[in-house]
Amino acid sequence: MKKKLIVIFSLFSIHIALSQEKNVNNRMFSFFDKTIGANNTKLSYGTVFKEKYRRKLPQNHNYFKEELFTKGNITYRGENFYDVDIKYDIVDDFLVTKIINHQRQISIIPEKSLVSYFKINGHTFINTNNSNIGFLEQLVVSDTFSVLKKHRKTSKENKDRKYRYYTFKKKKDQYYVYYKDIFYPVSSNKDFVKIFPNDKKEITKFFKQNRFLLRNDFTNFVTKLMKQLLV
């Protein structure tokens, strides 16, 4: 009994010590979460997930990158979770996590408003807390502005002789500039002029001189423009 108490106390002490340091060891947090069980943490708070789209084509799905669960990180209800099984539905813009509950796996949709951040497939997303925008991928983050991307897909209902099914199509990504606590959708010269009306000539000139970059690397284009305007 003493050995069990010592082990439990040691794990608890390690968890507290690591949470107080700036450079957190993700592996140790992951080990701790697995030890106490994900269903005993804040991550289990949500609704049970049930796939609403019946699909016919295996490779055609409503998720970001892949339909299978993959390991990622999530900040939920103010707590960080590492190496969690997650996937991101970009049609309806919600996250799905898989946890162990009473020795069986269940899929949970975390309460969207309580998800601050998540990282999946090497991509980092934040919650804008704006129902019209939802989750955005962080592309560039600086002290004065951020460049973000909205990944989008549309669903289409189809019918054949046997049943109804859905197909999905990628929509054009929407880019945003976060500046002075506001998310601005940007794609054209006019969008930037709305943000910086006093810099209209400079913005127009930049668009004309960087057409190739505009067509081929919009992230870099926006970043360079923003840095030039904020010098």
C-alpha positions in Angstrom: 0.0 0.0 0.0 2.9 2.3 0.8 4.5 1.7 -2.6 1.2 2.6 -4.3 0.9 5.8 -2.3 4.5 6.7 -3.1 4.0 6.2 -6.9 0.7 8.2 -6.9 2.3 11.0 -4.9 5.4 11.0 -7.2 3.3 11.4 -10.3 1.3 14.2 -8.7 4.4 16.0 -7.6 5.9 15.7 -11.1 2.8 17.1 -12.7 2.7 20.2 -10.4 6.5 20.8 -10.8 6.2 20.7 -14.7 3.2 23.0 -14.8 5.2 25.7 -13.0 8.0 25.7 -15.6 7.9 27.6 -18.9 9.3 24.8 -21.1 6.8 22.0 -20.4 7.8 18.5 -21.2 4.9 17.3 -23.4 5.8 13.6 -22.9 5.4 13.8 -19.1 2.1 15.6 -19.4 0.9 12.9 -21.8 2.1 10.2 -19.5 0.2 11.8 -16.5 -3.0 12.2 -18.5 -2.8 8.5 -19.6 -2.1 7.5 -16.0 -5.2 9.1 -14.4 -7.4 8.5 -17.5 -8.6 11.1 -20.0 -12.2 10.5 -18.9 -11.3 11.9 -15.5 -10.0 15.1 -16.9 -11.7 18.2 -18.3 -11.3 16.8 -21.8 -14.3 14.4 -21.3 -16.7 17.4 -21.1 -18.7 17.5 -24.3 -21.3 15.7 -26.4 -21.0 12.2 -27.8 -20.0 12.3 -31.5 -22.0 10.6 -34.2 -21.1 11.0 -37.9 -24.0 12.6 -39.7 -22.6 12.3 -43.3 -22.9 9.0 -45.1 -20.1 8.7 -47.6 -19.6 6.6 -50.7 -16.1 7.6 -51.7 -13.5 6.7 -49.0 -11.0 9.5 -49.9 -13.7 12.1 -50.1 -14.5 13.4 -46.6 -15.4 16.4 -44.5 -12.2 16.5 -42.4 -8.9 18.5 -42.4 -6.2 16.5 -44.1 -7.5 13.1 -43.1 -10.6 11.5 -41.7 -8.8 9.2 -39.2 -7.9 10.4 -35.7 -4.4 11.6 -35.4 -2.3 12.7 -32.4 -2.5 16.4 -31.6 -2.6 18.9 -28.8 -5.6 20.9 -27.5 -6.2 23.6 -24.9 -9.6 23.0 -23.5 -11.3 24.7 -20.5 -8.0 26.4 -19.8 -6.1 23.1 -19.6 -3.5 21.7 -22.0 -3.7 18.2 -23.3 -0.9 16.5 -25.4 -0.9 13.5 -27.7 -4.7 13.4 -27.9 -6.5 11.6 -30.7 -8.3 14.4 -32.6 -9.8 15.2 -36.0 -11.2 18.5 -37.3 -14.4 18.7 -39.3 -14.0 21.7 -41.6 -17.5 21.5 -43.1 -19.2 22.2 -39.8 -16.2 23.6 -38.1 -15.9 21.5 -34.9 -13.3 19.3 -33.3 -13.7 15.6 -32.3 -11.6 13.9 -29.7 -11.3 10.2 -28.8 -11.0 9.2 -25.1 -11.2 6.0 -23.0 -14.3 5.8 -20.9 -14.8 2.7 -18.8 -12.3 0.7 -20.8 -13.9 1.6 -24.2 -13.2 4.3 -26.7 -15.7 7.0 -27.3 -15.7 10.0 -29.5 -16.5 13.4 -28.0 -17.2 16.8 -29.5 -15.7 19.3 -27.0 -17.7 22.4 -26.3 -16.5 24.7 -29.1 -16.5 27.9 -27.0 -14.2 26.2 -24.5 -11.6 25.2 -27.1 -8.9 27.9 -27.2 -6.3 26.2 -29.3 -5.4 22.9 -31.0 -2.6 21.6 -33.1 -3.1 18.8 -35.7 -0.9 17.5 -38.5 1.7 20.2 -37.7 -0.9 23.0 -38.2 -1.9 25.3 -35.3 -5.5 26.6 -35.0 -7.0 29.1 -32.6 -10.6 29.8 -31.7 -11.7 33.3 -32.7 -14.8 33.1 -30.5 -16.7 34.6 -33.5 -19.5 32.3 -34.7 -19.1 33.6 -38.2 -15.5 32.7 -38.4 -14.8 29.9 -36.0 -11.4 28.2 -36.0 -8.5 29.7 -38.0 -5.1 28.4 -38.7 -2.2 30.6 -37.6 0.2 31.3 -40.4 2.2 34.3 -39.1 2.2 35.7 -35.6 4.0 39.0 -34.7 3.7 41.6 -31.9 1.5 43.8 -34.0 -0.5 41.5 -36.3 -1.3 37.9 -37.3 -2.1 36.3 -40.7 -4.6 33.4 -40.5 -6.4 31.1 -42.8 -9.9 29.6 -42.8 -10.0 26.1 -44.3 -13.3 25.4 -45.9 -15.3 22.6 -47.6 -18.8 22.3 -48.8 -21.1 19.2 -48.6 -23.5 18.0 -51.3 -26.2 15.5 -50.9 -26.5 12.8 -53.6 -29.0 10.0 -54.3 -28.7 6.7 -56.1 -30.9 3.6 -56.2 -29.8 2.4 -52.8 -29.3 5.3 -50.5 -28.4 8.9 -50.0 -24.8 9.9 -49.5 -22.6 13.1 -49.4 -19.7 14.3 -51.4 -17.4 17.1 -50.4 -15.5 19.8 -52.3 -12.7 22.1 -51.1 -13.6 25.8 -51.2 -11.2 28.6 -51.7 -9.4 29.4 -48.4 -10.3 32.7 -46.7 -7.4 34.7 -45.3 -7.6 37.1 -42.3 -5.4 39.7 -40.8 -5.8 40.1 -37.0 -4.9 43.7 -36.2 -5.9 45.8 -33.1 -8.2 43.1 -31.8 -10.2 42.7 -35.0 -10.2 39.9 -37.6 -10.2 41.4 -41.1 -11.0 39.2 -44.1 -8.5 40.1 -46.8 -8.2 39.1 -50.5 -8.0 42.4 -52.5 -6.5 45.8 -52.6 -9.8 47.3 -51.3 -9.7 45.1 -48.2 -6.4 46.5 -47.1 -7.4 50.1 -47.9 -10.4 49.6 -45.5 -7.9 48.7 -42.7 -5.4 51.4 -43.7 -7.3 54.2 -45.5 -4.3 56.6 -45.2 -2.0 54.2 -47.1 -4.1 53.7 -50.2 -1.3 54.7 -52.6 1.3 52.5 -51.0 -1.1 49.6 -50.9 -2.0 50.0 -54.6 1.7 50.2 -55.5 2.5 47.1 -53.6 -0.2 45.1 -55.3 1.1 46.1 -58.7 4.7 45.3 -57.9 4.0 42.0 -56.3 1.5 40.3 -58.6 3.4 37.0 -58.8 3.6 36.8 -55.1 -0.1 37.6 -54.8 -1.0 34.7 -57.1 1.4 32.1 -55.8 2.1 32.8 -52.1 -0.6 34.9 -50.5 0.7 34.3 -47.0 4.1 35.8 -47.8 2.4 38.6 -49.8 0.2 39.6 -46.8 3.1 39.4 -44.4 5.3 41.6 -46.4 2.6 44.1 -47.0 1.7 44.3 -43.4 5.3 44.8 -42.3 5.7 47.5 -44.9 2.6 49.4 -43.7 3.5 49.1 -40.0 7.1 50.3 -40.3 
